[in-house]
Amino acid sequence: MLLKCVLRDLLQEKEVQKNLLQVHLNGLLQTDDRIAHKEITRQLHLENVVGDKVFGSFAENLAFLLEALKKGDRSSSRPVLFVLDEFDLFAHHKNQTLLYNLFDVSQSAQAPVAVVGITCRLDVLELLEKRVKSRFSHRQIHLLSSPTFPQYVDRVRTQLSLPDDFPDDKFAEDWKASVKSLCEDKSVEDVLKRHFNSSRDFRSLHMLLMLCLSRVSVSKPAIRPADLLEASRHCFTDSKANMLHGLSILELCLIIAMKHLNDVYEGEPFNLQMVHNEFKKFLQRKSNSMYNFDQPVIMKAFEHLQQLELIRPVDSSSAKTQREYQLMRLMLDHSQIMEALQKYPQCPTDVKQWATSAFA
């Protein structure tokens, strides 16, 4: 947001507006150097210049693109600003080729290039390879916002305000009154306080307000407190608990067996063999055999829970251990499991009773 404001002010200068080229890349979208190169070419409008040329390396490719932007000598080359959002994700590209070449060009003054990286990770420099770090200018700006609650509420009012030149004066007046009324509502204040205590990041606040605004329509031309409460519920949805609703009965039974092991051994790590033994105790109390599964099927279900990151290995060295004896930890707490069981579609009664019983 700060960068956008700076660029907006900068582009008001005629000379900058006429010459500055911008390239915006996002680590979530440009997941490798090939995709990034295509996007750079597209944003610089050089598709026709590149054509079907084949380049030996990314450095060669980038040098060609920058050469194509020159208008005579080096001093008259058009300056290019590269903005890399989710900068830390670019550090995961193979050999960090993109970052190396961009930093190399900007440091060696081959062309007037500036690179700005945006990330929420404070340890991002630790992700850079030595050769990349050596070409980084080490200029950093940390934006650590810590507003007070009244300032937070003022930001809500500001974000929901309409611009002064809004064409419909009557609607603008009604909207302003509805926003004022909304911010003074006690239930709304409680919701905002919860978000404020959870995260003071304005990005999460914008997400909350966007969910509210998506409910505004011709028939509902204002945001109501109920809309904010519903949006807050969506923001605080427990994704891991929701994931449990899509598990098979076998996978759910394994999770319950792990819960009992956690209760008995006070959170100590467990392995598949221990979970299977716990599950067998449950089966022994049942007269029917609807829960009888072969060992390979149970192994597959256990691995699926690991892929979903509902369980994880205690350390990397356990990968050398036989799979049945690899030590794991459950990444769910008691309340998440019990809440998911209540919402699980057509959950068998005996499984629910097993989960709530004090003994395995």
Stockholm file with secondary structure:
# STOCKHOLM 1.0

chainA/1-360         MLLKCVLRDLLQEKEVQKNLLQVHLNGLLQTDDRIAHKEITRQLHLENVVGDKVFGSFAENLAFLLEALKKGDRSSSRPVLFVLDEFDLFAHHKNQTLLYNLFDVSQSAQAPVAVVGITCRLDVLELLEKRVKSRFSHRQIHLLSSPTFPQYVDRVRTQLSLPDDFPDDKFAEDWKASVKSLCEDKSVEDVLKRHFNSSRDFRSLHMLLMLCLSRVSVSKPAIRPADLLEASRHCFTDSKANMLHGLSILELCLIIAMKHLNDVYEGEPFNLQMVHNEFKKFLQRKSNSMYNFDQPVIMKAFEHLQQLELIRPVDSSSAKTQREYQLMRLMLDHSQIMEALQKYPQCPTDVKQWATSAFA
#=GR chainA/1-360 SS CHHHHHHHHHTTSHHHHHHCEEEEEETTTCCSHHHHHHHHHHHTTCHHHHTTCCCSSHHHHHHHHHHHTCCSSGGGSCCEEEEEETHHHHTTSGGGHHHHHHHHHHHHTSSCEEEEEECSCTTGGGGSCHHHHTTSCCCCCCCCCCCCHHHHHHHHHHHHCCCTTCSCHHHHHHHHHHHHHHHHCHHHHHHHHHHHHHCCCHHHHHHHHHHHHTTCCSSSCSCCHHHHHHHHHHHTCCHHHHHHTTSCHHHHHHHHHHHHHHHHHTTCCBCHHHHHHHHHHHHHTCSSCTTCCCHHHHHHHHHHHHHTTSEEESCGGGGGSCGGGCCEEECSCHHHHHHHHHHSTTCCHHHHHHHHCSCC
#=GC SS_cons         CHHHHHHHHHTTSHHHHHHCEEEEEETTTCCSHHHHHHHHHHHTTCHHHHTTCCCSSHHHHHHHHHHHTCCSSGGGSCCEEEEEETHHHHTTSGGGHHHHHHHHHHHHTSSCEEEEEECSCTTGGGGSCHHHHTTSCCCCCCCCCCCCHHHHHHHHHHHHCCCTTCSCHHHHHHHHHHHHHHHHCHHHHHHHHHHHHHCCCHHHHHHHHHHHHTTCCSSSCSCCHHHHHHHHHHHTCCHHHHHHTTSCHHHHHHHHHHHHHHHHHTTCCBCHHHHHHHHHHHHHTCSSCTTCCCHHHHHHHHHHHHHTTSEEESCGGGGGSCGGGCCEEECSCHHHHHHHHHHSTTCCHHHHHHHHCSCC
//
